Every structure is written in C-alpha cells, then in structure tokens.
Amino acid sequence: MPAPIYEMLIKYRESRPLAFHMPGHILGRGLSEPFKEAGSLDITEIPGADCLHAPLGVIREAQELAANCFGADFSLFLVNGSTAGIHTMIRYAVNPGGKLIIGRDCHISALNALALAHGEPIFVAPKVDREHQIPVGITAEDVEEALKAHPDAQGILVTRPNYYGMAQPLAKLAGLARRYQIPLLVDEAHGAHFKFHHNFPDTAMELGAHLCVQSLHKTLPAFTQTAILHGKKDYVDRRRVELTASMLQTTSPSYLLMASIDQARELMERNGGSLYDGLWENIRSFDAKLVKTTCLERVTTPGKEVEADFSRIVLDFAKTSLSGFQAEELLRGKYGIVAEMADLRHVVLIATPFHIDHDFDRLLTALQEMSRDYGGCQKGREPILWPVDIPERVISLSEALFSEKRQLPVQKSEGAIAADSLIPYPPGIPLVNPGERITADIIQYICLLLSQNCPVHGVDGGKIQIVDTGAMNKI
Ligand SMILES: Cc1ncc(COP(=O)(O)O)c(C=O)c1O
C-alpha cells in the first residue's frame, strides 16, 4: 500500500540534501541525540513536499487514500488533534450567534469553539448506565425534543464513542439531521480504529454522519496531535470545510505528523484486520481470566443498543475497598502500569495490537493481587443520584468564558454564574457549564462527592471560578 508523504520524506533524506531551509535544526543536526533520527525527516514545504493548505501532490494523494480507507468522500489531515477538527466542524456549521444541539458530555474544545463563534449550545443530557454510572450517549428522542424547541438549530454534535468506549446508535440521529436539513457532526476522537475490525462498532461515516473527526493518536500507531476530519460531500460544502480547516491550522504543519497519519493509515489498511484479530484474542483470554480469578468486573454492554469498544478496558472496582483513583495509583506506583484515566469507581485502560501477550499477563497478575488484597467488599453499587436537570443559562458561553472571574468556596456559590465547567467523574458530564446558574442541588451534590474524596474537575481546594458580575456591571 502506498504512503505517499512518508515515502517522499524517506526519499528526500536518502538524496542526502544540503538543506538551507526550515526548520532551523537542519534535518536534525542541531537537535539532541534522541531527536536526531526524527529530525532528519522534519522538513518544510520544499518542492515535491506539497502544501496542506492547497494540496496537489503527496498530501492530496495521502488524503484521498485516507478518505477511501475510512469511507469518507474527503478527508483532511489535522496537526492540532481532533480539537482542530471540532473547531472546524462547529465553525463550518454554526453561524455567529447560531445554535448547536450538543451532547452535554462534549469535549471542552466544542464549548471553546462555540464560545469563539458566539454560538449557543442547546445541551442534551446523555443517558447514564445507572449500574455502572457511565454515560452511554444522547438519544434521538431527546435530540428531536431539542430540535422541536429549537428548529433554528444549525447542527447536531455527538461524542461517539465516549472516554469509556461506549458507542451510541447513530442511524436515527442521522435521519433526524436529514429531516431538519442540518449536518450531523460526530466527535469520533476515540474511534479512529473502528474501521479496522468487524468486532468494533460501525464508524460514524458508515452510520450517516456528515462530518466526523478522529484522533489517530489516541488509538492508532500515530504521533500525538494527529487527527483526521472526514466528510460526506452530499451534505456538506467541501470547499467551505477546507477553507475553515485551513484558517484554523498552522501554515507550517509538521511533516512528521502528516507522514505519521499517512503511515498509520497504510499499516492499518494493509494489516489492521490481523493485528486486531490478535488483540481480540488477547482481550478474550484476559476477560476470561479476569472473571475467574478476580472480583473485578469489566464494563461492557452485551445485548444493549449501545456498543462497547472491545479495546477499551474499563474495570469496575466496586467490589473492592479501592476507589478507581486509588486503584490507578496502585497500578502505577506498585506495578508500573499506567492507565489512561480513572474515576471514582473505574480505571480505564486502552489496549492496542501493539500490546503483547506478556503485557496482558502482567496486568492480570497485578489485578489478581489487588483483588486478593482489597476484594471482598460490596460498596458503591447503589447509584449516586446526580442532578440531571440542565441549569438555567444566564449569560452566553463566550460572555462567561471571557468575563472577569473570581473564586468562591463552593458552599457559598448558590445563585452565582459559573465561569468554568464543574465535572465529576463518573459520569464525566458537567453539572454546570460556563454561563449557567449554580443551584443548591448542584452545591449539595458537589459537597457529597468531595466528602467521598471524589475530585470534581473545576473545583480546586473547595473553591470554584464564578463570573464576577460586579466587574461585568462596571463594564
Ligand atoms: C471526546 C474527545 N474529543 C476530542 C478530544 C480532543 O482531541 P485531541 O486531543 O486529538 O485534540 C478529546 C481529547 O481527549 C476527547 O476526549
């Protein structure tokens, strides 16, 4: 399989050029030893290297190969992660001041993009699997309600899969988007690998999304920051998407990053099926031993509408005396195993075809010891009831984010306007977002979580950031 950008870089290096061009390290000469090898491929837009902003050569070819591989009509390489793609999708879909129907479990970049566009989020709360306290996505019914209330909405943005690897159904949402003639935008940052094995959920492109973004760096063998924005041409204006992405990306995109996207796609297209067959077998064997030899449960969703990514190992520590945070620390401190993230109950690990049998054995041994030392407990089964109501919006996202702020003890914040999102994990859904009113229920819930040593993102030393309305009035 060709990998045009990668091959061009190798060829250039082999030609032993005398470089009098950017970057200033001159093909690695000025870099420290560990960087030299990578630096020898780090070039700029020299003849033959094409240009990301007006691709006609190797970049165009590589993007076309990617589109073909991922089932899109067109694909754009991103060198600032899915963050850049989310900004592009939102800027593309939402006119200044326009509305976007958006799952409340969206990534921070979606809120930032809306704030910059002076857009208005119309939040839809995701459903939560009450047994495991994990969000499983927004329903088409809830989105339809939101659309009826806001028929002027300019798009729908869904995060699928989420951090826990849960992939919600999309077909009905795609139908709704078509009916309302607005684009369905999917943040598929965590699902770039779905295309490469039949046991993964179908991809957003396959399920009718109009634009979707994938972080290659999260799950595929690619450098950090690499991502792709995919589009379907029947519903979106490709030229305007390209223009928007171009406005948001650097004029000096890293060829290492672009070649890494190219090469990851090539490897997966050529060999992804058998690589993921291997992972599937490893995971099945790991699961069977986990069930037999520990009291830990792996969270999956058999038989439910929501599908689970089999490569995301979500471990529930509810039957141990450990919180997810403590388990993560123990795994790291005692066993040298570093997880992707933890919450009050769970530890989330990302498994890839590049983990070998021995890695799973080592993980299993650690979990067996932890189960033996801390198991036999029955805590945490009862769901904690979080306030599901979305609070009143008092000022716009952009006003709140760009306002003067001050800190306030959370207990004293009733009635204040949040300047930050306050997010407990689980379920990773904001209790309050910037510009929304903080209620007594929210304060009570945060205090309950803090009393259980559950950190709440946005709460620092018992204090939160609120909008300084005094300063606002002065302006
Ligand atoms: C759901 C989701 N979307 C988007 C992003 C942003 O992706 P990137 O880091 O590639 O910019 C993240 C990052 O963690 C994420 O979790």
The ligand as an SDF file (V2000), in Angstrom:
LIG
                    3D

 16 16  0  0  0  0  0  0  0  0999 V2000
  -14.0770   13.0750   23.2890 C   0  0  0  0  0  0  0  0  0  0  0  0
  -12.8920   13.8970   22.8830 C   0  0  0  0  0  0  0  0  0  0  0  0
  -12.9920   14.7050   21.8290 N   0  0  0  0  0  0  0  0  0  0  0  0
  -11.9650   15.4540   21.4060 C   0  0  0  0  0  0  0  0  0  0  0  0
  -10.7740   15.4480   22.0620 C   0  0  0  0  0  0  0  0  0  0  0  0
   -9.6540   16.2970   21.5650 C   0  0  0  0  0  0  0  0  0  0  0  0
   -8.7640   15.5070   20.8720 O   0  0  0  0  0  0  0  0  0  0  0  0
   -7.2580   15.9280   20.5720 P   0  0  0  0  0  0  0  0  0  0  0  0
   -6.5050   15.7040   21.8290 O   0  0  0  0  0  0  0  0  0  0  0  0
   -6.8540   14.9980   19.4790 O   0  0  0  0  0  0  0  0  0  0  0  0
   -7.2590   17.3380   20.1520 O   0  0  0  0  0  0  0  0  0  0  0  0
  -10.6080   14.6260   23.1910 C   0  0  0  0  0  0  0  0  0  0  0  0
   -9.3340   14.6180   23.9080 C   0  0  0  0  0  0  0  0  0  0  0  0
   -9.1460   13.9970   24.9150 O   0  0  0  0  0  0  0  0  0  0  0  0
  -11.6990   13.8280   23.6120 C   0  0  0  0  0  0  0  0  0  0  0  0
  -11.6040   13.0290   24.6860 O   0  0  0  0  0  0  0  0  0  0  0  0
  1  2  1  0
  2  3  1  0
  2 15  2  0
  3  4  2  0
  4  5  1  0
  5  6  1  0
  5 12  2  0
  6  7  1  0
  7  8  1  0
  8  9  2  0
  8 10  1  0
  8 11  1  0
 12 13  1  0
 12 15  1  0
 13 14  2  0
 15 16  1  0
M  END
$$$$
